[in-house]
């Protein structure tokens, strides 16, 4: 005979029929699971709220050194954002490819393991081929024209394509015109390119462009470039003056020629996964920090470009201008090869063209970017966009 005390200690379902016991047990278990789940979720929310209250550290990666205008722009952005957020949004800069090459950092943003990245627009041409228009030589001839192109309908249309690809763009930073250096001779006319082994960005538009000049373009990751110049694996390369100085190419190159063939743009990217975790107020602070730092970054690019050219000459590089009529010959050569159309009729400025016309031009270049058969070894080895400086 079971005592009253022992009977009271038994679970409630003990006195029920044998078939009902498992049902009651499952109900009790489900209630317990619901309580525990609510506690876990509530705890997570409290931790997340506390974390937001304490602040966020935003990792911002880029390829350039800390003496480059990109780094100056990052520092100004960080200063503005810290003030606006009352110290809660902090930028931590990772310069000089510390977080990987362009494709690796772009992938990290999409996966949410990195928050921000100053990317070359070239690197996005693998994601949105129409970005390739910005790599097309001689479509702008002044900084103002370049600003108008990315600041207008085309630049916005390109930014609008990125959220569906896991990226949010705050805007663009101009880094200046690209110019050719080499160890053989000055480049003053089209014929001077003939046979020169020039390292170019691993991008079909650049490969096509320098082939049109009758040079021998060699796609190569930026990290390999200094050594290749030093060992004369390649004769030369092309980059803005600031990059040439910052990476000490003057040590292994003799001539720098003002070809001004392409204007380099960076685009300021944010991980969409991270962006969606920000409050609307925090997102607004980020946008305002970009808008307020952009003028400073542009000013630094102009100042540092002028300073860089003077320093390169002081360090022994021979600089030469290229006559307007020779630039026109270069322009016609590359435009006729890549589009079968002489768009130099636009006076080397497409920034004033309406968006539909710009997209037609970009679509033409899209075919080049998607043609892997032209340069199969580039794509097979995975060199494409591995550091677009």
HUFENDA-V522033 format. One record per residue. N is the residue number from 1. RES is the residue in three letters. NEAR is the number of other ideal C-beta (glycine too) atoms within 10 Angstrom. D_FIRST is the distance of its C-alpha to the first C-alpha in whole Angstrom. Layout:
N_RES_NEAR_D_FIRST + N_RES_NEAR_D_FIRST
This chain:
1_UNK_2_0 + 2_UNK_7_4 + 3_UNK_8_6 + 4_UNK_6_10 + 5_UNK_7_12 + 6_UNK_8_10 + 7_UNK_10_10 + 8_UNK_7_14 + 9_UNK_8_15 + 10_UNK_10_15 + 11_UNK_11_18 + 12_UNK_10_19 + 13_UNK_16_19 + 14_UNK_10_15 + 15_UNK_10_15 + 16_UNK_12_18 + 17_UNK_7_19 + 18_UNK_7_19 + 19_UNK_7_23 + 20_UNK_11_23 + 21_UNK_15_22 + 22_UNK_10_25 + 23_UNK_11_27 + 24_UNK_14_25 + 25_UNK_13_25 + 26_UNK_10_29 + 27_UNK_11_30 + 28_UNK_13_28 + 29_UNK_10_30 + 30_UNK_10_33 + 31_UNK_10_33 + 32_UNK_10_33 + 33_UNK_10_36 + 34_UNK_10_38 + 35_UNK_10_37 + 36_UNK_10_38 + 37_UNK_10_41 + 38_UNK_10_42 + 39_UNK_10_42 + 40_UNK_10_44 + 41_UNK_10_47 + 42_UNK_10_47 + 43_UNK_10_48 + 44_UNK_10_50 + 45_UNK_10_52 + 46_UNK_10_52 + 47_UNK_10_53 + 48_UNK_11_56 + 49_UNK_10_57 + 50_UNK_9_57 + 51_UNK_11_59 + 52_UNK_14_62 + 53_UNK_8_62 + 54_UNK_8_63 + 55_UNK_14_65 + 56_UNK_16_66 + 57_UNK_9_68 + 58_UNK_21_70 + 59_UNK_20_71 + 60_UNK_23_75 + 61_UNK_27_77 + 62_UNK_27_80 + 63_UNK_27_83 + 64_UNK_23_85 + 65_UNK_17_86 + 66_UNK_14_86 + 67_UNK_13_89 + 68_UNK_26_89 + 69_UNK_28_90 + 70_UNK_25_86 + 71_UNK_21_85 + 72_UNK_20_87 + 73_UNK_26_85 + 74_UNK_27_82 + 75_UNK_17_82 + 76_UNK_19_84 + 77_UNK_27_81 + 78_UNK_19_78 + 79_UNK_15_80 + 80_UNK_20_80 + 81_UNK_23_77 + 82_UNK_17_75 + 83_UNK_12_77 + 84_UNK_18_76 + 85_UNK_17_73 + 86_UNK_9_73 + 87_UNK_10_72 + 88_UNK_15_69 + 89_UNK_20_70 + 90_UNK_13_72 + 91_UNK_20_74 + 92_UNK_13_74 + 93_UNK_19_77 + 94_UNK_17_77 + 95_UNK_19_80 + 96_UNK_16_82 + 97_UNK_20_80 + 98_UNK_12_77 + 99_UNK_19_74 + 100_UNK_18_76 + 101_UNK_18_79 + 102_UNK_26_79 + 103_UNK_18_77 + 104_UNK_15_74 + 105_UNK_27_74 + 106_UNK_25_74 + 107_UNK_14_71 + 108_UNK_18_69 + 109_UNK_27_70 + 110_UNK_17_69 + 111_UNK_11_66 + 112_UNK_15_65 + 113_UNK_14_65 + 114_UNK_24_69 + 115_UNK_23_70 + 116_UNK_27_74 + 117_UNK_27_77 + 118_UNK_25_80 + 119_UNK_25_81 + 120_UNK_25_84 + 121_UNK_22_85 + 122_UNK_25_86 + 123_UNK_26_82 + 124_UNK_26_81 + 125_UNK_28_84 + 126_UNK_17_81 + 127_UNK_16_79 + 128_UNK_20_81 + 129_UNK_19_84 + 130_UNK_20_86 + 131_UNK_25_86 + 132_UNK_27_89 + 133_UNK_23_91 + 134_UNK_28_91 + 135_UNK_26_92 + 136_UNK_25_95 + 137_UNK_26_98 + 138_UNK_25_101 + 139_UNK_26_99 + 140_UNK_24_100 + 141_UNK_18_102 + 142_UNK_14_101 + 143_UNK_16_98 + 144_UNK_13_98 + 145_UNK_17_98 + 146_UNK_24_95 + 147_UNK_19_93 + 148_UNK_17_94 + 149_UNK_25_93 + 150_UNK_22_90 + 151_UNK_16_90 + 152_UNK_16_91 + 153_UNK_14_89 + 154_UNK_25_89 + 155_UNK_23_87 + 156_UNK_13_84 + 157_UNK_15_84 + 158_UNK_22_83 + 159_UNK_20_81 + 160_UNK_11_79 + 161_UNK_15_78 + 162_UNK_19_76 + 163_UNK_13_73 + 164_UNK_8_72 + 165_UNK_13_72 + 166_UNK_18_70 + 167_UNK_24_73 + 168_UNK_22_74 + 169_UNK_21_78 + 170_UNK_22_79 + 171_UNK_17_83 + 172_UNK_23_85 + 173_UNK_24_87 + 174_UNK_23_91 + 175_UNK_28_92 + 176_UNK_23_95 + 177_UNK_22_97 + 178_UNK_24_97 + 179_UNK_24_100 + 180_UNK_26_101 + 181_UNK_25_102 + 182_UNK_24_103 + 183_UNK_16_105 + 184_UNK_15_108 + 185_UNK_14_110 + 186_UNK_17_110 + 187_UNK_27_109 + 188_UNK_15_112 + 189_UNK_14_112 + 190_UNK_18_110 + 191_UNK_11_112 + 192_UNK_21_110 + 193_UNK_24_107 + 194_UNK_10_108 + 195_UNK_10_106 + 196_UNK_21_104 + 197_UNK_18_101 + 198_UNK_22_99 + 199_UNK_24_95 + 200_UNK_21_94 + 201_UNK_31_90 + 202_UNK_25_88 + 203_UNK_25_89 + 204_UNK_26_91 + 205_UNK_24_93 + 206_UNK_25_94 + 207_UNK_19_95 + 208_UNK_22_97 + 209_UNK_27_99 + 210_UNK_23_100 + 211_UNK_19_101 + 212_UNK_20_103 + 213_UNK_25_105 + 214_UNK_14_105 + 215_UNK_23_103 + 216_UNK_15_101 + 217_UNK_24_97 + 218_UNK_18_95 + 219_UNK_21_91 + 220_UNK_22_89 + 221_UNK_20_86 + 222_UNK_22_88 + 223_UNK_14_86 + 224_UNK_15_88 + 225_UNK_21_91 + 226_UNK_15_93 + 227_UNK_11_93 + 228_UNK_18_94 + 229_UNK_22_97 + 230_UNK_13_98 + 231_UNK_9_98 + 232_UNK_11_100 + 233_UNK_14_97 + 234_UNK_21_98 + 235_UNK_22_102 + 236_UNK_24_100 + 237_UNK_29_97 + 238_UNK_26_97 + 239_UNK_25_95 + 240_UNK_25_96 + 241_UNK_25_98 + 242_UNK_27_95 + 243_UNK_26_93 + 244_UNK_23_96 + 245_UNK_24_96 + 246_UNK_22_93 + 247_UNK_21_92 + 248_UNK_12_96 + 249_UNK_21_97 + 250_UNK_19_101 + 251_UNK_12_100 + 252_UNK_19_100 + 253_UNK_23_102 + 254_UNK_15_106 + 255_UNK_19_106 + 256_UNK_26_105 + 257_UNK_22_106 + 258_UNK_17_105 + 259_UNK_22_104 + 260_UNK_22_102 + 261_UNK_23_100 + 262_UNK_24_97 + 263_UNK_25_95 + 264_UNK_24_92 + 265_UNK_22_89 + 266_UNK_26_85 + 267_UNK_25_83 + 268_UNK_27_80 + 269_UNK_28_77 + 270_UNK_24_73 + 271_UNK_24_70 + 272_UNK_18_68 + 273_UNK_16_65 + 274_UNK_18_66 + 275_UNK_21_68 + 276_UNK_11_65 + 277_UNK_16_63 + 278_UNK_19_66 + 279_UNK_9_66 + 280_UNK_7_69 + 281_UNK_9_70 + 282_UNK_18_70 + 283_UNK_16_72 + 284_UNK_12_75 + 285_UNK_21_75 + 286_UNK_23_75 + 287_UNK_14_78 + 288_UNK_14_80 + 289_UNK_24_80 + 290_UNK_21_81 + 291_UNK_12_84 + 292_UNK_15_85 + 293_UNK_24_85 + 294_UNK_21_87 + 295_UNK_10_91 + 296_UNK_17_90 + 297_UNK_26_89 + 298_UNK_17_92 + 299_UNK_14_94 + 300_UNK_20_93 + 301_UNK_24_94 + 302_UNK_14_97 + 303_UNK_13_98 + 304_UNK_22_97 + 305_UNK_18_98 + 306_UNK_13_102 + 307_UNK_13_101 + 308_UNK_22_100 + 309_UNK_19_103 + 310_UNK_12_105 + 311_UNK_16_103 + 312_UNK_21_103 + 313_UNK_13_107 + 314_UNK_9_107 + 315_UNK_11_105 + 316_UNK_10_107 + 317_UNK_20_106 + 318_UNK_13_109 + 319_UNK_16_108 + 320_UNK_13_110 + 321_UNK_13_110 + 322_UNK_22_110 + 323_UNK_11_113 + 324_UNK_10_112 + 325_UNK_8_114 + 326_UNK_17_112 + 327_UNK_22_109 + 328_UNK_14_110 + 329_UNK_17_110 + 330_UNK_23_107 + 331_UNK_19_105 + 332_UNK_16_107 + 333_UNK_20_106 + 334_UNK_23_102 + 335_UNK_22_102 + 336_UNK_14_104 + 337_UNK_13_102 + 338_UNK_21_99 + 339_UNK_16_99 + 340_UNK_8_103 + 341_UNK_11_104 + 342_UNK_11_106 + 343_UNK_20_104 + 344_UNK_19_106 + 345_UNK_8_107 + 346_UNK_17_105 + 347_UNK_9_107 + 348_UNK_19_104 + 349_UNK_17_101 + 350_UNK_20_99 + 351_UNK_21_97 + 352_UNK_13_99 + 353_UNK_19_98 + 354_UNK_10_95 + 355_UNK_14_92 + 356_UNK_8_93 + 357_UNK_13_95 + 358_UNK_22_94 + 359_UNK_18_91 + 360_UNK_11_93 + 361_UNK_21_95 + 362_UNK_23_91 + 363_UNK_13_90 + 364_UNK_17_93 + 365_UNK_23_92 + 366_UNK_18_88 + 367_UNK_13_90 + 368_UNK_21_91 + 369_UNK_21_88 + 370_UNK_12_86 + 371_UNK_12_89 + 372_UNK_12_87 + 373_UNK_6_90 + 374_UNK_12_92 + 375_UNK_19_91 + 376_UNK_9_88 + 377_UNK_8_88 + 378_UNK_18_87 + 379_UNK_16_84 + 380_UNK_10_83 + 381_UNK_11_83 + 382_UNK_11_81 + 383_UNK_18_84 + 384_UNK_21_84 + 385_UNK_23_83 + 386_UNK_21_82 + 387_UNK_22_84 + 388_UNK_25_86 + 389_UNK_23_88
